[in-house]
Amino acid sequence: MTNLLDYPIGSPGTPWQAPEKEQWLNAQKTKRSFFTLVIPKIEKITTQPCLELVQYGSLDYSDVGETGNTYPLLAFKSAKWQADKPTILVTGGVHGYETSGVFGALAFAHKHAEAYSGDFNLVVAPCVSPWGFETINRWNPLAIDPNRSFVKDSPAPESAALMAFIAQLETPVYAHIDLHETTDSDNGEFRPALAARDGVINTNWNIPDGFYLVGDTIAPQADFQRAVIESVEKVTHIAPADDNGMLIGVALEQFGVINYATKALGLCAGMTDSNYCTTTEVYPDSPRADDENCINAQVAAITGALDYLKKQFT
């Protein structure tokens, strides 16, 4: 663990106000294009007869400087909705910088959705935070973390739009798989920035080398989480616990699994009252992983979850 006090914006111990947030925003740069890297993949998936494309909102960030743009918020849902089937929600890109979450959700929709369309109603939101995708960022332009903002009257438009979309479906979500990454940049940038923004001391954590899951403390569903881990370990390595039996400072619930209070923390995985929820974490900076391997791990997490859930209905 490393305690870091210094960050180039703000003063240690003093939470950011509007000037510091503006300074942070002005330092952001567009590093890749949502419109050339994500939209073409979405358009390709529209050829899948089992899915229909829905625009559930729009993010107007056109006035935030050189990174400004207006982004469509897009999702896929089952083209043939079945009232007697459970609804599965897959989300990616809640933290826009977590690349495999976006492309993992898209790969599932493109290659695997058809195989599960007879058993479930599917909803796939592949890139919840497109501005974060373009700037490779954890926050939105307001210096707000969407993945701590799935709460009533959310301050993050990304989170508010997704919650409103799911609510208007007027169907209970049976399971939710939220796709994330833990990267070296968490310690190099995002945790120091968070501490500076909030005026606290930053304590970096040891980033696990490998895939792991974050379940829910209230409804951990240990067998479900285990099934996901068993599916993923066929394509990539699972993160071992540290010397204290922990991952990112949290005690291990079982091999490759820790639990968070998803609702209390405003996490995307806790946005519904689903029977089953899990948050994936891959480690793309591992010497044992690459981009394709990380995407495949995300897909294996989704299919492992769905294969387990199918057995609950047979």
N, C-alpha and C positions, 0 to 999 in steps of 0.2 A: 504494500500500500504506500502511496506517495501523497503527502499533503502539499498542495500547490496554492499559493496565495496570489500570484501575479497573473493578470490578464490585461491585454493592451487597452481595454475599454473599462472605464469606471474606476472607482477607488475601492480597495479592499475593505469589506465590512459594510459597504453602503449599497443598498439595492439600486438598480438602475431606475432612472426616471426617463421621461420622453427624450431628452437630449442624447442619453447614452444608447437608447434603443434606436434612435435615428442614426447615430454613428455606426452602430453595429450593422444596420440595414445598408448603409452606404458602402460598407466594406464588402458586401456580398457581390458575387459575380455569376453570370450565367455560364455554366460549364458544360452543359449538354442540352439537347433539345427534346422536350416532351413531344413536340409535333413531328419530329423526324424519327425518333427512336421508339415511341410508344404508340402513337396514333396509327401508323401503318400496320402494326401487329394487331391492334384492335380491329381495324378494317378487314384484315384477313380473316379474323374469327367470325365476322358477320356472315361468312359463307356456311357456317355450321348451322344446320337446320334445327338443332335442338335448343339454340340460344337466340335471344333477341337482344339488341343493343338498346340501352336506355340512357338518355342524358338526364341525370337527376338534379342537375344544378349547374352553376357557373361561378367561377372565382374571378372577380374583377380586381386584379392587382395591376392595372394599367398605369397607376399613378405612383408606383413605388421606385422610381428611378430607372436605371438602365436594365434592371432585371424585370421590369414591369411587363405584364401581359394579361390577357384574359384567357382563362382555361375552361374548357368544358369538363364537367365531372361526369364520367362515363362508367357504366356498369353493364354486365350481362345478367339476364334472368332467363329461366326456363321459358321457352316459347310456348310450350304446352303445359300450363300450370295445372297441377293435380291436387285438388282439395284434400284428398285422402293420404297424401304423401308428406313426410317431414321436410321442412325447409332447412337448407344448409347455406350458411353465409361464409364466403371466403373473401378476405380483405388483404390487400397488399399496398405498400407505399404509403402507409400512414406516416411513417418517417420517410420522406422522399428520397433520402440518400441511401436507403437500404435496397440496393438494386435488385437482388435476387427475389425479394418479396414481390416486386412489380412483375418481373419476367417469369417468376414461378407461377403466379396467378394466371398470367397470360398463357403460359405453356400448358397448364392444367385445362384451361378453357378450350384451347385449340386441339389438344391431343386426347383428352380423357373425359371431357364433360359428357360426350355422347354415351359412354359406357355406363354412366350413373344416372342418366336422364330418366330412365324408367323407374328408378327407386326413390329419387329425391326431387324436390324443387330446388334448383340451384340459383344462387345469387353470387356473382363474382364482381367485386369492385377492385380492379387491379392497381389503380394509382390514386389513392385518396388525396395525396398532397403533391400535385403536379409542380407547383412552384418549388417545393422542397426537392423534387426530382431534378429540376433544371439547375438549381444552385447547389446540389449535393448537400442538403441541409436537414437538420433534425427539426428545426422550428419553421414557422411561417413568417411572413414579413413583419408581423407584429411582435416577434420574439416570443411567440407562444408555441408550446409543444402540443400539437394536435393529440398526441397519445396520452396526454394528461387532461384532456378537455372533453371527454365523452360524458358530459354532465348536463343537467338541465340549464337552459339559457347559456349554452356553451360560448365562450369568448372566441373560439376558433371556428371560422366559417367552414373549414374542411370537415370538422367533426359534426357541426350542426347540420350540414347538408346531408351527410351520410345517415345520421340518426333520423332526420325527417323522411328520407327515402325509405328506410326500413320500416318506419312507422306507417307510412301510407300503403305499404303492401298488405297491412292488416292480417298478418299471419304470424304465429309464433315461430321464432327461430329455434330449431331443435339443436343445432350445433354450429359453432363459429370457430373457424380456423383463421388466425391472424398471423400474417407472414412478416417476419422481422430478421434483422441481422445485428450482431454485435461486432463492431470493427475497432481497429486500433485508433481510429479517429475519435472514438468515444472518450478515450483518455487524453488524446492529443489536443482535442478541440472542444467537444461538446460538453463534457463534464466541467472543465474549467470555465467555459462560457456560462453554464448554468449557475455555478457557484458565484461568478462575478455578477450575473444578473440579479441573483437573490441576496447578494451581500453576505455570503457564508463562506466557510473554508471548504475548499474542494478536497475530497479524499478519493483518489483514483482506486479502481478495483482491478483485480487480476482478471484479464479477459480470458475466458475459457477457450481452449483450443479444440474446437469441434462443435457439433450440433447439440442443442439442448432445448428443452421445452419449459414454458412457464404456465402452470395450471392455476386454478383458482382455489384460494384457501377455504372458501365456503363450500364449494362443490368440486373437490379435486379430481374425482373420477380416475382413480389410479389405474384401473384396467385399460381404460381408454387411452390414457397417456402412454402406458406401456406398449400398447399396440402401435401407436404412432412411432415410438422410438424403435421398435423392432422393424418397422417398415423402412425407416430412414437408415438404419445401420447397415442395410443391404447396399446402400450407395455411397455412404460417407461415414466418417468416424464420429462417435458420440463423445462429448466433452467429459473428461474425468473430473471428479471433484478435486478441489485444492487440498492442501494439507490439513485444513480445518473442517473438511467434509462439506464444503460450500461451493456454490457457483455465484459469482457477482455479489458476494457477501451474504447470501441466503442459504440456509441449511438445506441439504439435499433431501427431497421427499422420497425419491427412489432414483435409480440409475438414470442420469440424464434429465431429471425433472426437479424443478423447484416450484413453489407456489407463491403467488402474490394475491393481495386483496384487490382484485381487478376493478370492482365497482367503486370502492372507497378511493382508489387512486385515479379514477376517471379514465381507465385504460379502454382501448377499443374492444378488447376481448370481453370486457364486462358491460358493453353497451346494451345487451339484450338480457333476457332471463332464460338463456339457452340452458338446456340440460347438460350440454357438453361444450366446453370451450378450451382452447389452447392457443398459446402464442409460441411460434417457432423462433428460434435464434440460430442462425448459421454464422460461421466465422470465416469470411472470405479472405482474410489476411493470413490464414494458416498456410504453412508450406505444404500441407497435405491436401489443399483444396484449390480449385480454380473456379472461374465464373460458371462453367457448365455444370460442374459438380455441385455448386451451391444451388443452382436452379433445380437440378434433379432432386436435391434433398428437399426442397420446398414442395415439389410435386409429390414426392414419396410421402411426405407428411400428410398431404391432403388425401391421397388415395388410401394410405394406411388408416386414416381416420374414417373414411367412408366405408372401407371394407369392414372395419370393426362395427360400424353402425348398421350396416346391412344385416349383419348376423343377429342384431337385436330384434329384427322384424321377421325372422325366418324360424 
